[in-house]
């Protein structure tokens, strides 16, 4: 898919990235038109390439986070790699890295080391805990940050915590890296100077945990794990209909509670029942309320429950699985699916959400490992003989 006047047309991003956080960030920059040169280890590449083989032999995580990029294989630890990196950075606008703690600095790729030679370069460092403090050198993976940030303490059932079903800590870090790189580009447009963006996965998840943090302020009891139900608002969560299927619904205020009693439960007398006269009281009485609601739903199918909730203007949803999401009528109606190329052939892909209507996103292929190594080196001024020497020395 081609497009004109994308916001990041002409911006070049060099990324020493693996796994999810940095690749998710840079894929979104590519969506907006940036040229993203992904540096991968010769022979194996980004280890996310081998997470699984679910997408026609390709890894599901990799397909998701790496479309529209160029793959350059380069052993950054090799002595001759520095010359390649130097040429790359001469035309780069942004350098992104989520290597092991301290690795980029040891390679001479810290903002402090690069700023004098590349004053317009924006350097984004993504790590588990940041480059200072007692946790600086700890390795960090998504599940570990979910745990360290307290996310697991409020997610799951009363008997057992549960991780998020997607890489929420990586996504959080990737989103903050993406948005703050955009901010740094705007700032550079005003000052002419690049800056450093440092993203700590713990800090991004701590920000996302601010509601339960404030709820537990001054040593107050934190929100309890309540499965798929809301921990502090009720009725808000899953309820079983008469056909055994589950419907998700949510009430936000007293007006909705009254409508729910009158038009959904068909029990208008409950509006004046002092046991349920406020959200706090309803939350305390959630066990008996759940029984009461499911008794009212017992003679209805899930579709009939949803129809009744929709007619009453009560927020609700079906409990879809991945097969349902592939076929979701709302995504189809809004034409959110397009086709991209990959080493395994054409694949479906979702258009990036929320772009201005004047922007046609870049939706190019998922690259094969090292697919662009030769063309990038030629662009950097290397001759065929020099490229052959780099290959023979296993630099690329």
C-alpha positions, 0 to 999 in steps of 0.5 A: 500500500502506498501513501502520500504525505505521511507524518513521518515520511523522510524520518529514518529509524535505526533499531537494535531491537528484539522481543516486543517493546521496541519492535512494537514502538518502531512498527508504529513509527513505520505505520506513520511513514518512517523508514525503520532499519531493524538490526538483527543478529546474523543467522538467528535474528530477533529471537521473537522470530522463533517464538512459534510457527503459528502464522504459516510458519512465521511467529505470531509476535513477529508478524504483529510487530515487524511489518514495514521494516527493513532487516539488516543482519549485523553482529554489533559486537564485531570490531568491524560493525562499528563502521557500519553503525557509524554510516547508518547513524549519519543519516538516522533521525532516531536510534531505538534499543532494548538490548540487555542492561548496559549493552548499548552503552558498552557499544558506544551507543548511549545518548551521551556518547553519540550526541556530540557527533550526531546532535540531531539524533534522538536516542530511545532506550527501553529497559526493565527498570531504567539506567539507575537505581538498585534494579538497574542491572536486572533483566526484565520480561513482560511477566516479571514486570506484570508481577513487579508492578503489582498488576498480578496482585489485582488480576485473577481470582480470589484464589489465584493471580493471573497474568494478562493474556497479551504482553501488556507490560511490553505494550505499555513500554512500546506505547510510551516509547512511541509517543515520546519519540514523536514528542522528541521529534516535535521538540527537535523541530523547534530546537534543532537538537536531538534528545534522549527518551528513556522508557522503563517498563516498571515505570510505564506499568506503575503509571497504568496501575495508578487507579489501584495505587490511589485506591490503596493510598495511606495503607488502605486495603487494595482492590481484591482480585475478582476474576472478570468482574470489576473489583469496586463497581457492581454489577460490572462483569460476567453473568451467565444466561439461561443457555449457559453462555456468558454476557458481560455488562457494566453499570456506572451510576444510580440512573443506570441501576434504576433502568437495569432494575426496571427494564432488564431485571423487570424488578422495579422494586429493587430500586428502592431496596436499601441493600442496593442503594449505592454502588458501595452497598451493591459491591458488598452484596455482590454474591447475592446480587449475582444470584438475583441477576442470573435468576432473571437471566435464567429464562433467556439466551445470551442473545436475548439478554444482550438484546434486552440490555441494548434496548435499555441502554445498558453497556454490555458485550459478548465474551468473544474468543479469537475466532470471534474477533477474526470474524467481528462484524464491527471490524469488517463493517469499518474495513479494518482488515487489509492484506500485507506481504510476508516471507510466507505469502499474503497475510491479513493485518489490522489497520493501525487505530486512531490515525488522522483521516488524512493519513494512509498508513504504511502497510508493507511486508514483514521482512525475512531475516537479512532481506535488506542487508545487501541493499542497505550496505550498497546505499551506505557506500560499500562495494560488492567486494567489501560486502563479500569481505563483511560476509566472509568475516561474519560481520553481516 
